[in-house]
């Protein structure tokens, strides 16, 4: 049995690995003129007459409709909010945001079966949101922050003094931890907790 590299050795695309008479090619292999070559950067594995390459690259995925994402408002107009959507790493997989997000003012379109009354004027540039992708357009994600209690503001700072806002369960509003300014933003039920937000995201993957 002739193998040109050692088992578990890191191989590069185009590396000659073995002959087709001796091995059945698995993932990451191509056959040319009777020889088997690597298609990938990865670890070579051999077993029971089979040969393959396990990629070293991370498992990278993109967000799709109905996924929940973390985003931040970057620009706010009367009819629309523009957001940057965060890429995340979860359970060994990278979920990459390839587009910006948009949230349309409820007065400009019908609700998504909303359980909330969203007032666009309560929001500020810099607010961090937990949002669901309702439509995946060519140039942006169309986002929903209304359809479930878990969606909404995840983190916010006071527009007067810049200190973090905390959720006051008695007032059912956000209150500044320093100057006591209050704001009636629609907050997520996991406000202030990235760990709980990631659980919501995982549940909707």
Backbone torsions as a table, in degrees:
resi	resn	phi	psi	omega
1	UNK	NA	125.2	-176.8
2	UNK	-113.5	118.4	175.0
3	UNK	-122.7	132.1	-173.1
4	UNK	-83.9	-12.8	176.5
5	UNK	-136.2	165.3	-177.9
6	UNK	-82.3	148.4	174.6
7	UNK	-58.2	138.7	-177.8
8	UNK	72.8	1.3	177.0
9	UNK	-70.0	144.2	175.9
10	UNK	-74.1	127.2	-178.6
11	UNK	-117.1	161.1	-178.7
12	UNK	-116.1	159.9	175.9
13	UNK	-55.9	130.9	179.9
14	UNK	93.4	-8.9	177.9
15	UNK	-65.0	133.3	175.8
16	UNK	-77.7	128.0	-173.4
17	UNK	-110.5	-44.9	-174.9
18	UNK	-168.4	-174.5	177.4
19	UNK	-105.4	152.6	-176.8
20	UNK	-69.1	-21.9	179.4
21	UNK	-68.4	-24.5	-172.4
22	UNK	-102.1	-22.8	-175.0
23	UNK	-136.7	146.9	170.6
24	UNK	-92.3	121.5	-176.3
25	UNK	-70.6	136.1	175.8
26	UNK	-108.3	-155.9	-178.3
27	UNK	-59.3	139.6	174.2
28	UNK	82.3	18.4	-176.1
29	UNK	-126.2	143.2	168.1
30	UNK	-130.7	155.4	-174.8
31	UNK	-109.0	130.0	176.8
32	UNK	-144.4	120.4	177.7
33	UNK	54.0	37.8	176.6
34	UNK	85.8	-2.0	178.4
35	UNK	-111.6	148.9	179.3
36	UNK	-102.8	130.1	-176.7
37	UNK	-122.9	156.8	177.1
38	UNK	-80.6	137.8	172.8
39	UNK	-93.9	-15.6	-167.2
40	UNK	-128.9	165.6	162.2
41	UNK	-87.3	119.3	-178.1
42	UNK	179.9	-171.5	180.0
43	UNK	-91.8	129.5	175.2
44	UNK	-74.9	136.6	172.9
45	UNK	-132.3	142.2	-178.5
46	UNK	-126.1	146.8	175.7
47	UNK	175.8	129.2	174.8
48	UNK	51.9	47.5	177.0
49	UNK	75.3	12.5	179.9
50	UNK	-118.4	152.4	178.9
51	UNK	-139.1	140.5	-179.7
52	UNK	-158.1	175.5	179.3
53	UNK	-128.1	123.3	175.9
54	UNK	-90.4	119.1	-174.4
55	UNK	-64.1	141.5	176.0
56	UNK	-84.3	-20.0	-177.3
57	UNK	-66.4	151.7	178.6
58	UNK	-67.8	157.1	175.4
59	UNK	-79.2	103.6	-174.4
60	UNK	-105.6	129.3	-180.0
61	UNK	-130.2	162.4	177.3
62	UNK	-112.8	155.7	178.1
63	UNK	-71.4	149.4	178.5
64	UNK	-134.2	176.2	-178.7
65	UNK	-57.0	140.6	-179.4
66	UNK	80.0	-6.6	170.7
67	UNK	-70.9	150.0	174.7
68	UNK	-101.6	138.1	-176.1
69	UNK	-131.5	160.1	170.3
70	UNK	-98.5	130.4	-179.1
71	UNK	-142.4	163.2	179.7
72	UNK	-127.9	135.1	178.7
73	UNK	-68.9	124.6	179.9
74	UNK	-107.9	-23.4	177.7
75	UNK	-154.5	142.5	-174.0
76	UNK	-134.4	118.5	177.3
77	UNK	-115.4	165.9	-179.9
78	UNK	-56.7	-31.8	-174.3
79	UNK	-105.0	-13.8	-173.0
80	UNK	-155.9	145.5	172.4
81	UNK	-112.7	133.2	176.4
82	UNK	-100.7	138.8	-177.6
83	UNK	-134.0	153.0	166.9
84	UNK	-95.7	133.2	-177.2
85	UNK	-101.6	131.4	-176.1
86	UNK	-83.7	135.6	167.6
87	UNK	-78.2	149.5	-179.0
88	UNK	-136.8	161.4	171.6
89	UNK	-117.6	123.5	-174.8
90	UNK	-143.6	126.7	178.5
91	UNK	54.7	40.8	176.9
92	UNK	77.8	7.0	-180.0
93	UNK	-119.8	141.7	175.6
94	UNK	-96.5	124.2	175.2
95	UNK	-106.3	116.1	-169.7
96	UNK	-105.7	130.9	174.7
97	UNK	-90.0	114.7	-177.6
98	UNK	-96.0	-5.3	-175.0
99	UNK	-139.1	167.5	170.0
100	UNK	-84.8	166.9	178.4
101	UNK	-111.9	154.4	176.8
102	UNK	-131.8	140.3	174.0
103	UNK	-122.5	120.9	-178.5
104	UNK	-86.6	136.2	176.5
105	UNK	-57.7	132.7	-179.2
106	UNK	-55.2	-28.4	179.9
107	UNK	-70.2	-15.0	-177.6
108	UNK	-94.7	-8.5	-178.9
109	UNK	-159.5	168.3	177.9
110	UNK	-68.9	154.0	179.5
111	UNK	-73.3	160.4	176.1
112	UNK	-91.3	43.9	-174.4
113	UNK	66.3	44.0	-169.5
114	UNK	-65.1	142.9	171.7
115	UNK	-100.1	5.5	-177.2
116	UNK	-129.8	163.0	171.2
117	UNK	-109.5	101.6	-172.7
118	UNK	-87.6	124.6	176.7
119	UNK	-111.8	107.4	-174.1
120	UNK	-60.3	-29.8	-175.7
121	UNK	-69.0	-13.5	179.8
122	UNK	-79.5	-13.8	-173.1
123	UNK	-92.1	158.9	-178.3
124	UNK	-135.6	153.1	170.1
125	UNK	-58.8	132.9	-177.6
126	UNK	102.2	-15.2	175.8
127	UNK	-62.5	134.7	176.8
128	UNK	-99.6	130.8	-172.8
129	UNK	-122.2	155.1	166.6
130	UNK	-106.9	117.3	-171.5
131	UNK	-134.9	155.4	178.2
132	UNK	-106.8	138.0	176.7
133	UNK	-78.3	113.0	178.4
134	UNK	-91.0	-37.5	178.9
135	UNK	-138.1	140.9	179.1
136	UNK	-109.1	86.6	-178.5
137	UNK	-76.8	172.9	-178.1
138	UNK	-61.2	-38.1	-172.8
139	UNK	-113.1	-2.8	-176.7
140	UNK	-164.9	163.6	170.0
141	UNK	-93.8	128.9	172.3
142	UNK	-88.7	120.0	-168.6
143	UNK	-107.7	151.3	177.8
144	UNK	-122.0	129.6	174.2
145	UNK	-123.2	21.0	-173.9
146	UNK	-114.7	-26.9	-161.6
147	UNK	-78.5	-10.6	176.0
148	UNK	-149.9	155.3	-177.4
149	UNK	-62.6	-23.6	-178.9
150	UNK	-73.3	-18.7	-179.7
151	UNK	-87.0	156.3	178.9
152	UNK	130.9	-160.0	-177.0
153	UNK	-70.1	129.5	-180.0
154	UNK	-102.5	-30.9	-179.9
155	UNK	-156.6	138.7	-179.5
156	UNK	-150.4	152.3	175.1
157	UNK	-115.1	156.6	-178.1
158	UNK	-65.1	131.1	178.9
159	UNK	-73.8	-13.3	179.3
160	UNK	-92.0	-45.5	-174.1
161	UNK	-122.3	-9.5	176.4
162	UNK	85.1	3.3	178.1
163	UNK	-81.9	158.6	-179.7
164	UNK	-62.3	142.7	174.5
165	UNK	-91.1	140.6	176.1
166	UNK	-116.3	156.7	-179.7
167	UNK	-87.2	122.1	177.8
168	UNK	-94.2	107.8	-175.3
169	UNK	-68.5	-22.5	177.9
170	UNK	-76.4	-41.6	179.6
171	UNK	-84.0	-18.6	-172.9
172	UNK	57.6	40.8	-178.8
173	UNK	-144.9	166.5	171.3
174	UNK	-83.5	137.1	179.4
175	UNK	-130.7	140.0	179.8
176	UNK	-68.6	136.1	-179.5
177	UNK	-72.2	-11.5	-177.8
178	UNK	-114.1	-60.3	-172.8
179	UNK	-96.5	-3.0	176.1
180	UNK	69.7	13.4	172.6
181	UNK	-60.2	140.7	-179.2
182	UNK	-116.1	155.7	-179.1
183	UNK	-146.2	141.7	-174.3
184	UNK	-98.6	39.9	176.9
185	UNK	-65.7	150.0	172.4
186	UNK	-80.8	110.4	-173.5
187	UNK	-98.8	153.0	173.4
188	UNK	-70.2	150.2	175.7
189	UNK	-67.6	-11.7	176.8
190	UNK	-109.9	28.8	-177.7
191	UNK	-51.3	132.1	174.7
192	UNK	84.5	-3.2	-176.5
193	UNK	-120.3	106.0	176.0
194	UNK	-65.6	-37.3	-179.1
195	UNK	-59.8	-45.7	179.4
196	UNK	-70.0	-33.9	177.3
197	UNK	-62.7	-40.0	178.9
198	UNK	-65.4	-32.1	176.0
199	UNK	-65.9	-39.5	177.0
200	UNK	-63.7	-43.9	179.1
201	UNK	-60.9	-46.2	-178.8
202	UNK	-61.3	-38.7	-178.8
203	UNK	-64.4	-25.4	-175.7
204	UNK	-106.1	12.1	177.6
205	UNK	-77.2	NA	NA
